[in-house]
Amino acid sequence: MPGRFCWVELLTSDIGAAQAFYGEVVGWTCASPGHAERDYRLFFYEGNAAAGLMALPDEAKAQGARPSWFGYVASADVDADVAAITAAGGRLYRPAETLPKIGRFAVVADPQGAPFALWKDLSGMKPPELPPMAVGHVGWRELFTDDVEKAFAFYEGKFGWTKGETMDMGPMGAYQLFATGGDHAVGGMMKRPPNVPQPFWNYYFTVAALDETLEKVKKAGGQLAHGPMEVPGGAWIAQCFDPQGAFFSLVAAKR
Protein backbone atom coordinates (compact mmCIF):
# COMPACT_ATOMS: atom_id res chain seq x y z
CA MET A 1 0.00 0.00 0.00
CA PRO A 2 1.24 3.53 -0.75
CA GLY A 3 3.27 5.03 2.05
CA ARG A 4 4.48 1.75 3.51
CA PHE A 5 8.00 0.36 3.36
CA CYS A 6 7.88 -2.34 0.71
CA TRP A 7 11.46 -3.45 0.09
CA VAL A 8 15.06 -3.19 1.24
CA GLU A 9 18.25 -3.90 -0.64
CA LEU A 10 21.98 -3.91 -0.06
CA LEU A 11 24.24 -1.84 -2.31
CA THR A 12 27.72 -3.24 -1.84
CA SER A 13 31.27 -3.32 -3.20
CA ASP A 14 31.47 -7.13 -3.29
CA ILE A 15 28.29 -9.04 -4.14
CA GLY A 16 29.77 -12.49 -3.64
CA ALA A 17 31.23 -11.71 -0.23
CA ALA A 18 28.00 -10.03 0.91
CA GLN A 19 25.93 -12.99 -0.23
CA ALA A 20 28.11 -15.36 1.79
CA PHE A 21 28.11 -13.11 4.88
CA TYR A 22 24.36 -12.63 5.16
CA GLY A 23 23.72 -16.24 4.28
CA GLU A 24 25.77 -17.23 7.30
CA VAL A 25 24.47 -14.51 9.64
CA VAL A 26 20.76 -14.26 8.83
CA GLY A 27 20.27 -17.64 7.17
CA TRP A 28 19.33 -16.27 3.76
CA THR A 29 19.60 -18.15 0.52
CA CYS A 30 20.22 -16.19 -2.66
CA ALA A 31 19.11 -16.39 -6.30
CA SER A 32 19.00 -14.19 -9.38
CA PRO A 33 15.62 -13.37 -10.98
CA GLY A 34 17.38 -13.52 -14.36
CA HIS A 35 15.66 -10.53 -15.96
CA ALA A 36 17.80 -7.59 -14.84
CA GLU A 37 20.37 -5.90 -17.05
CA ARG A 38 22.82 -5.89 -14.16
CA ASP A 39 23.67 -8.55 -11.59
CA TYR A 40 20.72 -8.23 -9.21
CA ARG A 41 20.11 -10.96 -6.67
CA LEU A 42 17.37 -11.76 -4.19
CA PHE A 43 17.79 -12.94 -0.62
CA PHE A 44 15.18 -15.48 0.55
CA TYR A 45 14.24 -16.78 3.97
CA GLU A 46 12.21 -19.99 4.02
CA GLY A 47 11.02 -19.39 0.47
CA ASN A 48 9.95 -15.75 0.91
CA ALA A 49 11.91 -12.89 -0.67
CA ALA A 50 13.49 -10.82 2.11
CA ALA A 51 15.83 -8.32 0.43
CA GLY A 52 17.75 -7.40 -2.70
CA LEU A 53 21.48 -7.39 -3.42
CA MET A 54 23.41 -5.47 -6.08
CA ALA A 55 26.73 -3.74 -6.71
CA LEU A 56 26.95 -0.10 -5.69
CA PRO A 57 26.34 1.80 -8.97
CA ASP A 58 29.10 4.06 -10.32
CA GLU A 59 26.74 7.04 -10.32
CA ALA A 60 26.06 6.47 -6.62
CA LYS A 61 29.78 6.25 -5.89
CA ALA A 62 30.25 9.55 -7.71
CA GLN A 63 27.77 11.13 -5.29
CA GLY A 64 29.71 9.84 -2.30
CA ALA A 65 27.67 6.72 -1.57
CA ARG A 66 29.29 3.84 0.29
CA PRO A 67 28.07 0.25 0.86
CA SER A 68 24.74 0.52 2.66
CA TRP A 69 21.26 -0.85 3.14
CA PHE A 70 18.57 1.06 1.28
CA GLY A 71 14.80 1.08 1.75
CA TYR A 72 11.85 1.55 -0.61
CA VAL A 73 8.51 3.19 0.14
CA ALA A 74 5.49 2.19 -1.97
CA SER A 75 4.11 4.93 -4.21
CA ALA A 76 0.87 5.24 -6.17
CA ASP A 77 2.51 7.81 -8.48
CA VAL A 78 6.31 8.03 -8.39
CA ASP A 79 6.53 11.20 -10.49
CA ALA A 80 3.97 13.05 -8.36
CA ASP A 81 5.73 11.96 -5.17
CA VAL A 82 9.10 13.12 -6.51
CA ALA A 83 7.61 16.52 -7.30
CA ALA A 84 6.06 16.78 -3.83
CA ILE A 85 9.25 15.70 -2.06
CA THR A 86 11.48 18.15 -3.91
CA ALA A 87 8.92 20.92 -3.38
CA ALA A 88 9.10 20.20 0.36
CA GLY A 89 12.88 20.62 0.36
CA GLY A 90 13.90 17.04 -0.38
CA ARG A 91 16.44 15.99 -2.96
CA LEU A 92 16.25 13.91 -6.13
CA TYR A 93 19.25 11.60 -6.52
CA ARG A 94 18.00 9.49 -9.43
CA PRO A 95 15.11 10.51 -11.70
CA ALA A 96 12.12 8.21 -12.09
CA GLU A 97 12.81 5.20 -14.26
CA THR A 98 10.66 2.27 -15.38
CA LEU A 99 11.81 -1.33 -15.35
CA PRO A 100 9.39 -2.90 -17.86
CA LYS A 101 6.88 -5.29 -16.25
CA ILE A 102 8.68 -4.88 -12.91
CA GLY A 103 8.20 -1.40 -11.48
CA ARG A 104 8.88 2.34 -11.60
CA PHE A 105 11.23 3.90 -9.08
CA ALA A 106 13.17 7.01 -8.12
CA VAL A 107 15.84 7.71 -5.51
CA VAL A 108 15.20 10.69 -3.26
CA ALA A 109 16.14 12.11 0.14
CA ASP A 110 14.00 13.75 2.77
CA PRO A 111 14.58 17.47 3.55
CA GLN A 112 17.24 16.60 6.12
CA GLY A 113 19.16 14.35 3.75
CA ALA A 114 18.15 10.76 4.61
CA PRO A 115 17.94 8.83 1.32
CA PHE A 116 15.26 6.31 0.34
CA ALA A 117 13.54 5.16 -2.85
CA LEU A 118 9.99 5.32 -4.16
CA TRP A 119 8.53 2.24 -5.82
CA LYS A 120 5.42 1.48 -7.83
CA ASP A 121 4.95 -2.17 -8.65
CA LEU A 122 4.14 -3.06 -12.26
CA SER A 123 4.52 -6.84 -11.96
CA GLY A 124 1.11 -7.55 -10.46
CA MET A 125 2.71 -9.93 -7.97
CA LYS A 126 1.47 -9.61 -4.40
CA PRO A 127 4.03 -10.46 -1.70
CA PRO A 128 2.88 -12.66 1.17
CA GLU A 129 1.62 -10.95 4.32
CA LEU A 130 4.13 -11.66 7.06
CA PRO A 131 3.54 -11.04 10.77
CA PRO A 132 5.45 -8.23 12.51
CA MET A 133 8.98 -9.21 13.53
CA ALA A 134 9.02 -12.28 11.27
CA VAL A 135 12.41 -13.98 11.53
CA GLY A 136 14.56 -13.45 8.44
CA HIS A 137 12.91 -10.17 7.45
CA VAL A 138 13.06 -6.49 8.35
CA GLY A 139 11.58 -6.16 11.83
CA TRP A 140 12.17 -2.46 12.49
CA ARG A 141 13.20 0.75 10.72
CA GLU A 142 15.01 3.62 12.40
CA LEU A 143 15.66 7.15 11.17
CA PHE A 144 18.68 9.07 12.45
CA THR A 145 17.84 12.70 11.74
CA ASP A 146 18.77 16.24 12.77
CA ASP A 147 15.26 17.26 13.87
CA VAL A 148 12.78 14.56 14.87
CA GLU A 149 9.72 16.82 14.82
CA LYS A 150 10.47 18.22 11.37
CA ALA A 151 11.30 14.78 10.03
CA PHE A 152 8.08 13.27 11.31
CA ALA A 153 6.07 16.21 9.92
CA PHE A 154 7.55 15.53 6.48
CA TYR A 155 6.69 11.81 6.45
CA GLU A 156 3.29 12.44 7.99
CA GLY A 157 2.43 15.03 5.35
CA LYS A 158 3.80 13.03 2.42
CA PHE A 159 2.85 9.47 3.35
CA GLY A 160 0.27 9.74 6.11
CA TRP A 161 2.44 8.15 8.79
CA THR A 162 1.09 8.41 12.32
CA LYS A 163 2.78 8.95 15.68
CA GLY A 164 3.07 6.24 18.26
CA GLU A 165 4.62 6.40 21.70
CA THR A 166 7.39 8.92 22.40
CA MET A 167 10.19 7.58 24.60
CA ASP A 168 12.54 9.75 26.64
CA MET A 169 16.15 8.64 26.10
CA GLY A 170 17.64 11.23 28.46
CA PRO A 171 20.63 13.09 26.94
CA MET A 172 19.93 11.43 23.57
CA GLY A 173 16.52 13.09 23.39
CA ALA A 174 13.18 11.64 22.31
CA TYR A 175 12.64 8.40 20.42
CA GLN A 176 9.50 8.78 18.31
CA LEU A 177 7.69 5.61 17.27
CA PHE A 178 5.63 5.70 14.08
CA ALA A 179 3.20 3.58 12.10
CA THR A 180 2.77 3.51 8.32
CA GLY A 181 -0.72 2.01 8.27
CA GLY A 182 -2.60 0.03 10.87
CA ASP A 183 -2.11 0.55 14.57
CA HIS A 184 1.25 -1.09 15.30
CA ALA A 185 4.56 0.76 15.19
CA VAL A 186 7.00 -0.29 12.47
CA GLY A 187 9.87 2.04 13.31
CA GLY A 188 11.27 4.94 15.26
CA MET A 189 13.00 8.28 14.75
CA MET A 190 15.77 9.77 16.85
CA LYS A 191 18.22 12.66 16.77
CA ARG A 192 21.43 11.84 14.95
CA PRO A 193 24.31 11.29 17.41
CA PRO A 194 27.48 13.39 16.89
CA ASN A 195 29.43 10.38 15.60
CA VAL A 196 26.93 9.71 12.80
CA PRO A 197 28.07 11.75 9.77
CA GLN A 198 24.68 12.29 8.11
CA PRO A 199 20.97 11.45 8.45
CA PHE A 200 20.07 7.95 7.26
CA TRP A 201 17.63 5.06 7.62
CA ASN A 202 18.80 2.05 9.60
CA TYR A 203 17.18 -1.38 9.12
CA TYR A 204 16.87 -4.15 11.72
CA PHE A 205 16.72 -7.78 10.61
CA THR A 206 14.90 -10.19 12.91
CA VAL A 207 16.80 -13.26 14.08
CA ALA A 208 15.86 -16.05 16.47
CA ALA A 209 18.54 -15.44 19.12
CA LEU A 210 20.85 -12.43 19.30
CA ASP A 211 23.98 -13.75 21.01
CA GLU A 212 24.22 -16.71 18.66
CA THR A 213 23.82 -14.43 15.65
CA LEU A 214 26.48 -11.99 16.89
CA GLU A 215 28.95 -14.85 17.10
CA LYS A 216 28.19 -15.55 13.44
CA VAL A 217 28.75 -11.86 12.61
CA LYS A 218 32.23 -11.98 14.14
CA LYS A 219 33.18 -15.33 12.59
CA ALA A 220 32.04 -14.15 9.15
CA GLY A 221 34.20 -11.00 9.30
CA GLY A 222 31.68 -8.43 10.50
CA GLN A 223 32.02 -6.05 13.43
CA LEU A 224 29.82 -5.26 16.41
CA ALA A 225 29.24 -1.50 16.68
CA HIS A 226 26.84 -1.34 19.62
CA GLY A 227 25.01 -3.75 21.91
CA PRO A 228 23.58 -6.14 22.71
CA MET A 229 21.01 -4.18 24.67
CA GLU A 230 17.44 -4.73 25.77
CA VAL A 231 14.80 -2.29 24.53
CA PRO A 232 11.29 -1.50 25.81
CA GLY A 233 9.01 -4.46 25.12
CA GLY A 234 11.68 -7.02 25.97
CA ALA A 235 13.42 -7.40 22.59
CA TRP A 236 17.20 -7.35 22.23
CA ILE A 237 19.10 -5.38 19.60
CA ALA A 238 22.63 -4.88 18.28
CA GLN A 239 24.14 -2.71 15.56
CA CYS A 240 26.86 -4.03 13.26
CA PHE A 241 29.01 -3.49 10.19
CA ASP A 242 29.34 -6.14 7.50
CA PRO A 243 32.81 -6.85 5.98
CA GLN A 244 32.27 -4.25 3.22
CA GLY A 245 31.35 -1.56 5.75
CA ALA A 246 27.55 -1.52 5.38
CA PHE A 247 25.80 -0.69 8.65
CA PHE A 248 22.90 -2.92 9.71
CA SER A 249 21.10 -3.93 12.88
CA LEU A 250 19.68 -7.09 14.39
CA VAL A 251 16.66 -7.61 16.63
CA ALA A 252 15.54 -10.72 18.47
CA ALA A 253 12.94 -11.67 21.04
CA LYS A 254 15.70 -13.22 23.18
CA ARG A 255 19.44 -13.07 23.64
C-alpha positions in Angstrom: 0.0 0.0 0.0 1.2 3.5 -0.8 3.3 5.0 2.0 4.5 1.7 3.5 8.0 0.4 3.4 7.9 -2.3 0.7 11.5 -3.5 0.1 15.1 -3.2 1.2 18.2 -3.9 -0.6 22.0 -3.9 -0.1 24.2 -1.8 -2.3 27.7 -3.2 -1.8 31.3 -3.3 -3.2 31.5 -7.1 -3.3 28.3 -9.0 -4.1 29.8 -12.5 -3.6 31.2 -11.7 -0.2 28.0 -10.0 0.9 25.9 -13.0 -0.2 28.1 -15.4 1.8 28.1 -13.1 4.9 24.4 -12.6 5.2 23.7 -16.2 4.3 25.8 -17.2 7.3 24.5 -14.5 9.6 20.8 -14.3 8.8 20.3 -17.6 7.2 19.3 -16.3 3.8 19.6 -18.2 0.5 20.2 -16.2 -2.7 19.1 -16.4 -6.3 19.0 -14.2 -9.4 15.6 -13.4 -11.0 17.4 -13.5 -14.4 15.7 -10.5 -16.0 17.8 -7.6 -14.8 20.4 -5.9 -17.1 22.8 -5.9 -14.2 23.7 -8.6 -11.6 20.7 -8.2 -9.2 20.1 -11.0 -6.7 17.4 -11.8 -4.2 17.8 -12.9 -0.6 15.2 -15.5 0.5 14.2 -16.8 4.0 12.2 -20.0 4.0 11.0 -19.4 0.5 9.9 -15.8 0.9 11.9 -12.9 -0.7 13.5 -10.8 2.1 15.8 -8.3 0.4 17.8 -7.4 -2.7 21.5 -7.4 -3.4 23.4 -5.5 -6.1 26.7 -3.7 -6.7 27.0 -0.1 -5.7 26.3 1.8 -9.0 29.1 4.1 -10.3 26.7 7.0 -10.3 26.1 6.5 -6.6 29.8 6.2 -5.9 30.3 9.6 -7.7 27.8 11.1 -5.3 29.7 9.8 -2.3 27.7 6.7 -1.6 29.3 3.8 0.3 28.1 0.3 0.9 24.7 0.5 2.7 21.3 -0.9 3.1 18.6 1.1 1.3 14.8 1.1 1.7 11.8 1.6 -0.6 8.5 3.2 0.1 5.5 2.2 -2.0 4.1 4.9 -4.2 0.9 5.2 -6.2 2.5 7.8 -8.5 6.3 8.0 -8.4 6.5 11.2 -10.5 4.0 13.0 -8.4 5.7 12.0 -5.2 9.1 13.1 -6.5 7.6 16.5 -7.3 6.1 16.8 -3.8 9.3 15.7 -2.1 11.5 18.1 -3.9 8.9 20.9 -3.4 9.1 20.2 0.4 12.9 20.6 0.4 13.9 17.0 -0.4 16.4 16.0 -3.0 16.3 13.9 -6.1 19.2 11.6 -6.5 18.0 9.5 -9.4 15.1 10.5 -11.7 12.1 8.2 -12.1 12.8 5.2 -14.3 10.7 2.3 -15.4 11.8 -1.3 -15.3 9.4 -2.9 -17.9 6.9 -5.3 -16.3 8.7 -4.9 -12.9 8.2 -1.4 -11.5 8.9 2.3 -11.6 11.2 3.9 -9.1 13.2 7.0 -8.1 15.8 7.7 -5.5 15.2 10.7 -3.3 16.1 12.1 0.1 14.0 13.8 2.8 14.6 17.5 3.5 17.2 16.6 6.1 19.2 14.4 3.7 18.2 10.8 4.6 17.9 8.8 1.3 15.3 6.3 0.3 13.5 5.2 -2.8 10.0 5.3 -4.2 8.5 2.2 -5.8 5.4 1.5 -7.8 5.0 -2.2 -8.6 4.1 -3.1 -12.3 4.5 -6.8 -12.0 1.1 -7.5 -10.5 2.7 -9.9 -8.0 1.5 -9.6 -4.4 4.0 -10.5 -1.7 2.9 -12.7 1.2 1.6 -10.9 4.3 4.1 -11.7 7.1 3.5 -11.0 10.8 5.4 -8.2 12.5 9.0 -9.2 13.5 9.0 -12.3 11.3 12.4 -14.0 11.5 14.6 -13.4 8.4 12.9 -10.2 7.5 13.1 -6.5 8.4 11.6 -6.2 11.8 12.2 -2.5 12.5 13.2 0.7 10.7 15.0 3.6 12.4 15.7 7.1 11.2 18.7 9.1 12.4 17.8 12.7 11.7 18.8 16.2 12.8 15.3 17.3 13.9 12.8 14.6 14.9 9.7 16.8 14.8 10.5 18.2 11.4 11.3 14.8 10.0 8.1 13.3 11.3 6.1 16.2 9.9 7.6 15.5 6.5 6.7 11.8 6.4 3.3 12.4 8.0 2.4 15.0 5.4 3.8 13.0 2.4 2.8 9.5 3.3 0.3 9.7 6.1 2.4 8.1 8.8 1.1 8.4 12.3 2.8 9.0 15.7 3.1 6.2 18.3 4.6 6.4 21.7 7.4 8.9 22.4 10.2 7.6 24.6 12.5 9.7 26.6 16.2 8.6 26.1 17.6 11.2 28.5 20.6 13.1 26.9 19.9 11.4 23.6 16.5 13.1 23.4 13.2 11.6 22.3 12.6 8.4 20.4 9.5 8.8 18.3 7.7 5.6 17.3 5.6 5.7 14.1 3.2 3.6 12.1 2.8 3.5 8.3 -0.7 2.0 8.3 -2.6 0.0 10.9 -2.1 0.6 14.6 1.2 -1.1 15.3 4.6 0.8 15.2 7.0 -0.3 12.5 9.9 2.0 13.3 11.3 4.9 15.3 13.0 8.3 14.7 15.8 9.8 16.9 18.2 12.7 16.8 21.4 11.8 15.0 24.3 11.3 17.4 27.5 13.4 16.9 29.4 10.4 15.6 26.9 9.7 12.8 28.1 11.7 9.8 24.7 12.3 8.1 21.0 11.5 8.4 20.1 8.0 7.3 17.6 5.1 7.6 18.8 2.0 9.6 17.2 -1.4 9.1 16.9 -4.2 11.7 16.7 -7.8 10.6 14.9 -10.2 12.9 16.8 -13.3 14.1 15.9 -16.0 16.5 18.5 -15.4 19.1 20.8 -12.4 19.3 24.0 -13.8 21.0 24.2 -16.7 18.7 23.8 -14.4 15.7 26.5 -12.0 16.9 29.0 -14.8 17.1 28.2 -15.6 13.4 28.7 -11.9 12.6 32.2 -12.0 14.1 33.2 -15.3 12.6 32.0 -14.2 9.1 34.2 -11.0 9.3 31.7 -8.4 10.5 32.0 -6.0 13.4 29.8 -5.3 16.4 29.2 -1.5 16.7 26.8 -1.3 19.6 25.0 -3.7 21.9 23.6 -6.1 22.7 21.0 -4.2 24.7 17.4 -4.7 25.8 14.8 -2.3 24.5 11.3 -1.5 25.8 9.0 -4.5 25.1 11.7 -7.0 26.0 13.4 -7.4 22.6 17.2 -7.4 22.2 19.1 -5.4 19.6 22.6 -4.9 18.3 24.1 -2.7 15.6 26.9 -4.0 13.3 29.0 -3.5 10.2 29.3 -6.1 7.5 32.8 -6.9 6.0 32.3 -4.3 3.2 31.4 -1.6 5.8 27.6 -1.5 5.4 25.8 -0.7 8.7 22.9 -2.9 9.7 21.1 -3.9 12.9 19.7 -7.1 14.4 16.7 -7.6 16.6 15.5 -10.7 18.5 12.9 -11.7 21.0 15.7 -13.2 23.2 19.4 -13.1 23.6 
